[in-house]
Amino acid sequence: MPANELKALVFDVFGTVVDWRSGVIAACRGLCADRGIERDWAAFADAWRGLYQPSMSAVREDRRPFVTLDRLHRESLDQLLREFAIEGLSEAEIDHLNRAWHRLDPWPDSVAGLSRLRRRYVLATLSNGNVALIVNMAKRVGLPWDAVLGAEVARQYKPLPEVYRSGVEMLGIAARECLMVAAHNSDLVAAAACGLRTAFIPRPNEHGPDQQSDLAPEGDYDWVASDLLDLAQQLGC
């Protein structure tokens, strides 16, 4: 599909645009160091992310009403504080730690790449992150979104089709005029099934040095780029 037929780009955020793992590790270490609490914070971050999909499954499968990702993250955090035997944190400190996901740093190419892409296209998130989370993250590091879409707008979580379809509908365009950008093959497969165009951006360090998934495209995507700057160049931005 020619790039000039696209009108908007929508993005997965965690892992594709921002480095969640390093941010969560740093937040845990920073909060707990003054209290003399030492744990394997990389393992803690991985365990927190490991509860991400299971926590959303209850919503997807109608076993509970929709709640925001902030709420799901907090429930997972409470569980992990018990499992890792971390005690003595105040409610305010636990809440601050939960909001580490609001304070994640972008990958080195993200802000510059998005800024170039925005010259030509509407840019929106299509993330499982709730609106407050995504807005706070964007304001902190300068991510230039035109709109914040995704789970909270659809009242459901990816990869269910209503999330992708609602994003396209909110932008007032046809699915074929919208490009889904993600570092996760499953996300792109689900978007393509809803008629969106697809672009794969590998993030081989998202899960740390031993990452074994999403290292390469596993589908016939419309674009594959090394990073967001490369994608901007391929799309003529």
URTA-V968638 format. One record per backbone hydrogen bond with DSSP energy under -1.0 kcal/mol. CO is the residue of the C=O (numbers start at 1). NH is the residue of the N-H. E is the energy in kcal/mol with one decimal. If there is no record, write none. Layout:
<<CO NH E> <CO NH E>>
This chain:
<<2 5 -1.6> <3 6 -1.7> <7 122 -1.9> <8 179 -2.4> <9 124 -2.2> <10 181 -3.0> <11 126 -3.3> <13 17 -2.4> <13 18 -2.1> <17 107 -2.0> <18 15 -2.1> <18 20 -1.1> <19 23 -1.4> <20 24 -2.5> <21 25 -2.4> <22 26 -2.4> <23 27 -2.1> <24 28 -2.4> <25 29 -2.5> <26 30 -2.7> <27 31 -2.1> <28 32 -2.1> <29 33 -1.9> <32 37 -2.2> <33 36 -1.8> <39 41 -1.5> <40 44 -2.0> <41 45 -2.6> <42 46 -2.5> <43 47 -2.4> <44 48 -2.4> <45 49 -2.5> <46 50 -2.1> <49 52 -1.5> <51 55 -2.1> <52 56 -1.5> <53 57 -1.8> <56 60 -2.5> <57 61 -2.5> <58 63 -2.8> <58 64 -1.1> <59 62 -1.8> <68 72 -2.0> <69 73 -3.4> <70 74 -2.1> <71 75 -2.2> <72 76 -2.3> <73 77 -2.7> <74 78 -2.6> <75 79 -1.7> <76 80 -2.3> <77 81 -2.6> <78 82 -1.3> <79 83 -2.2> <80 84 -2.9> <81 86 -2.8> <82 85 -1.2> <90 94 -2.4> <91 95 -2.5> <92 96 -2.2> <93 97 -2.4> <94 98 -2.5> <95 99 -1.6> <97 100 -2.0> <98 101 -1.0> <99 102 -1.7> <100 103 -1.3> <105 19 -2.6> <107 110 -1.8> <109 113 -2.5> <110 114 -3.0> <111 115 -2.3> <112 116 -1.9> <113 117 -2.2> <114 118 -2.3> <117 120 -1.4> <117 121 -2.3> <122 9 -2.9> <123 146 -2.9> <123 147 -1.2> <124 11 -2.0> <125 149 -1.2> <127 151 -2.5> <130 134 -2.4> <131 135 -2.8> <132 136 -2.6> <133 137 -2.3> <134 138 -2.4> <135 139 -2.6> <136 140 -1.9> <137 141 -1.6> <138 142 -2.1> <138 143 -1.2> <143 145 -1.7> <147 125 -1.7> <149 127 -1.4> <150 154 -2.4> <151 155 -2.2> <151 156 -1.5> <157 160 -1.8> <160 163 -1.6> <161 165 -2.6> <162 166 -2.1> <163 167 -1.6> <164 168 -2.0> <165 169 -2.4> <166 170 -2.6> <167 171 -1.4> <168 173 -1.5> <169 172 -1.0> <174 177 -1.7> <175 178 -1.8> <177 7 -3.1> <177 8 -1.8> <178 197 -2.6> <179 10 -2.9> <180 199 -2.2> <181 12 -2.4> <182 201 -2.0> <184 188 -1.7> <185 189 -2.5> <186 190 -2.0> <187 191 -2.1> <188 192 -2.8> <189 193 -1.8> <191 194 -1.1> <191 196 -2.0> <192 195 -1.9> <197 180 -2.9> <198 223 -1.7> <199 182 -2.1> <200 225 -2.3> <203 206 -2.0> <205 208 -1.7> <208 211 -1.5> <219 221 -1.6> <223 200 -2.3> <227 231 -2.0> <228 232 -2.3> <229 233 -2.0> <230 234 -2.4> <231 235 -2.0> <232 237 -3.3> <233 236 -1.4>>
